[in-house]
Amino acid sequence: MAQKKSPAATFVAGSVSGTLSTLLLQPLDLVKTRLQVAGATPYATTIARNACVPGGMIATFSAVVQHEKLTGLWRGLSPSLSRCVPGVGLYFTTLTSLQQSICK
């Protein structure tokens, strides 16, 4: 029988997982969002027009680095962390609790 994991431990594990995945994937999320905003309307924001060039993901990535430096790729990190850290923590906690209750 598997060892019972505490909800606090699984929440912390999920929160750490959410933090790391957000930190690693934020640049791709930013580029995706810029491409979506630029393609959504002909009246896209100035930031999106300046940072999104007609070459696709790689060109947009390069434009962000050129105009906003390397740290610009992590713009919007705070809202992403505030969504993912508790969300993934709750997901892990719920999943583990369900697995433990089903596998009794």
Buried (B, 14 or more C-beta within 10 A) or exposed (E): EEEEBEBEEBBBBBBBBBBEEBBEEBBEBBBEBBBEBBEEEEEBEEBBEBBBBEEEEEBBBBBBBEEBEEEBBBBEBEEBBEEBBBEBBBBBBBEBEEEBEEEE
